[in-house]
Amino acid sequence: MRHLEPRGQRHRRLTGVPEPVIRAFSQRRQAIEQRLTERGETSRAAAEIAALATRKPKGDVDAVTLAAEWMTRAAALGFTPDQLTSLLGRTRLTKLRKQTRGAASPRQTG
């Protein structure tokens, strides 16, 4: 895909997404790195163990609620759905944006 750039062996990154947004949405990597730092470990094997140890169950969250939360988090970082649509060159987000307007994110309800 023309919108993805390689990031390591199995990962890709959407071209044009600001680095602060990437970091904010990389919660798994942050948890793994924190675990490694706490334990003073750096090996690949330790990273694999940390990945398993820090993995939380996914839980039951519907797609609309999850997308609403993602949009709220991204907007707080200054990255809007319009910017994402512009990067992708398509209007697929329009339907999702309409659906999420009525969905409250966990932060709004809790």
Phi, psi and omega in degrees: 000143183286346184267356183247140175244146181295143176219088182082192186287318187241006187244151176230160181225136179290121181297131175099353177280127182301145181305318178300326178290316178303311181297318182296329181267001179263056184293324179298313181298319179298317180295319179295313180297321178297316179298316179298317180297315180301324184265356180066033183248153182221353186286162177297320179298319178295323178295321178295318178294318178297323179298317179290320183291331184262358182286128180256152176298147184289324181077171182259099176233127180286158186299322182294316179296316179297315179297321178298318178295317179299316181296321178297314179296316181295317180298323177297337178264004179085015180248109188264161174302326178297322178294318178296316177301318179298318179296320183278341180071027179213168185249023182300334181288343184303312180297315180296320179298320178296319180294321185283343179300329180270348182270134177266134177284161179305328180292328180283332183265341186251000000 
